[in-house]
Amino acid sequence: MLTNHQLLQELRQKHQQLEQFRRAASQALQALLDQYDWGVVTGAGHRGLPLLTLRFDHRIALNDPCLLALAEEAEQVWGPIDFALFSGESQDPVRVLSRTLLDQRWRWRQSSH
């Protein structure tokens, strides 16, 4: 069982990891992350992947360039990651894997040519 001290240490470590991720991101991604509530939960995603939660106050567009950049950045840091995207339209999140977003981006680019 974790002691209060261990829990506090774990929280500080998690906060530092998230802050490092935010600082390493592009300015556009930093602005996105600063604007919305977000976090990463280790092992809580599909098949034990990290779960990145993000709360928007508007409709989610899965081909949004900022969301795709976030998926790319997250994969570079944590590897494949599961997203739980909350919109202003529903209490239930849209769940999508970073791989799916990035694969879709490839398809959207191909279809636009």
C-alpha positions as CSV (number, residue, x, y, z in Angstrom):
1,M,0.0,0.0,0.0
2,L,1.3,3.4,-0.9
3,T,1.9,6.0,1.8
4,N,0.8,9.6,1.5
5,H,4.4,10.6,0.8
6,Q,4.7,8.0,-2.0
7,L,1.4,9.2,-3.5
8,L,2.5,12.8,-3.4
9,Q,5.8,11.9,-5.0
10,E,4.0,10.0,-7.7
11,L,1.7,13.0,-8.4
12,R,4.6,15.4,-8.6
13,Q,6.4,13.0,-11.0
14,K,3.3,12.7,-13.2
15,H,2.8,16.5,-13.2
16,Q,6.5,17.0,-14.2
17,Q,6.1,14.5,-17.1
18,L,2.9,16.3,-18.4
19,E,4.6,19.7,-18.1
20,Q,7.7,18.4,-20.0
21,F,5.4,17.1,-22.7
22,R,3.6,20.4,-22.9
23,R,6.8,22.4,-23.0
24,A,8.3,20.2,-25.7
25,A,5.3,20.7,-27.9
26,S,4.9,23.3,-30.7
27,Q,3.4,26.7,-29.7
28,A,0.1,25.7,-31.4
29,L,-0.1,22.5,-29.4
30,Q,0.8,24.4,-26.2
31,A,-2.0,26.8,-26.9
32,L,-4.4,23.9,-27.4
33,L,-3.3,22.1,-24.2
34,D,-3.5,25.4,-22.2
35,Q,-7.0,26.1,-23.5
36,Y,-8.5,22.8,-22.5
37,D,-8.5,20.3,-19.6
38,W,-6.3,17.4,-20.4
39,G,-4.3,14.6,-18.7
40,V,-2.7,11.2,-19.2
41,V,-3.6,8.1,-17.2
42,T,-1.0,5.3,-17.4
43,G,-2.4,2.0,-18.4
44,A,-6.1,3.1,-18.5
45,G,-6.5,3.0,-22.3
46,H,-7.3,0.2,-24.7
47,R,-5.3,-2.9,-23.9
48,G,-3.3,-1.1,-21.3
49,L,-2.2,1.8,-23.4
50,P,-1.8,5.2,-21.8
51,L,-5.1,7.2,-22.0
52,L,-5.0,10.9,-22.9
53,T,-8.1,12.7,-22.0
54,L,-9.0,16.1,-23.6
55,R,-12.1,18.1,-22.9
56,F,-13.2,20.4,-25.7
57,D,-16.1,22.9,-25.5
58,H,-17.0,22.4,-29.1
59,R,-17.6,19.6,-31.7
60,I,-14.6,17.4,-32.3
61,A,-13.2,17.1,-35.8
62,L,-10.9,14.0,-36.0
63,N,-9.1,15.6,-38.9
64,D,-8.3,18.8,-36.9
65,P,-4.6,19.5,-37.6
66,C,-3.9,20.3,-33.9
67,L,-5.5,17.0,-32.8
68,L,-3.4,15.1,-35.4
69,A,-0.2,17.0,-34.3
70,L,-1.1,16.0,-30.7
71,A,-1.5,12.4,-31.7
72,E,1.9,12.5,-33.4
73,E,3.6,14.2,-30.5
74,A,2.0,11.8,-28.0
75,E,3.2,8.8,-30.0
76,Q,6.8,10.1,-30.0
77,V,6.7,10.5,-26.2
78,W,4.6,7.5,-25.1
79,G,4.2,5.3,-28.1
80,P,0.7,4.4,-29.3
81,I,-1.9,6.1,-27.0
82,D,-5.6,5.9,-26.5
83,F,-7.6,9.2,-26.7
84,A,-10.8,10.0,-24.8
85,L,-12.0,13.2,-26.4
86,F,-14.9,15.0,-24.7
87,S,-16.9,17.5,-26.7
88,G,-19.3,20.2,-25.7
89,E,-22.0,18.1,-27.3
90,S,-22.0,14.9,-25.1
91,Q,-21.1,13.6,-21.7
92,D,-19.6,10.5,-23.4
93,P,-16.1,10.7,-24.8
94,V,-15.1,9.8,-28.4
95,R,-12.5,7.1,-28.0
96,V,-9.9,6.8,-30.7
97,L,-6.4,5.4,-30.9
98,S,-3.5,7.7,-32.0
99,R,-2.7,5.1,-34.7
100,T,-6.2,5.4,-36.1
101,L,-6.0,9.2,-36.2
102,L,-2.6,9.1,-37.9
103,D,-3.8,6.4,-40.4
104,Q,-6.9,8.5,-41.2
105,R,-4.7,11.5,-41.8
106,W,-2.8,9.5,-44.4
107,R,-6.1,8.6,-46.1
108,W,-7.4,12.2,-46.0
109,R,-4.2,13.4,-47.7
110,Q,-4.5,10.7,-50.3
111,S,-8.2,11.5,-51.1
112,S,-7.4,15.3,-51.4
113,H,-5.1,14.7,-54.4
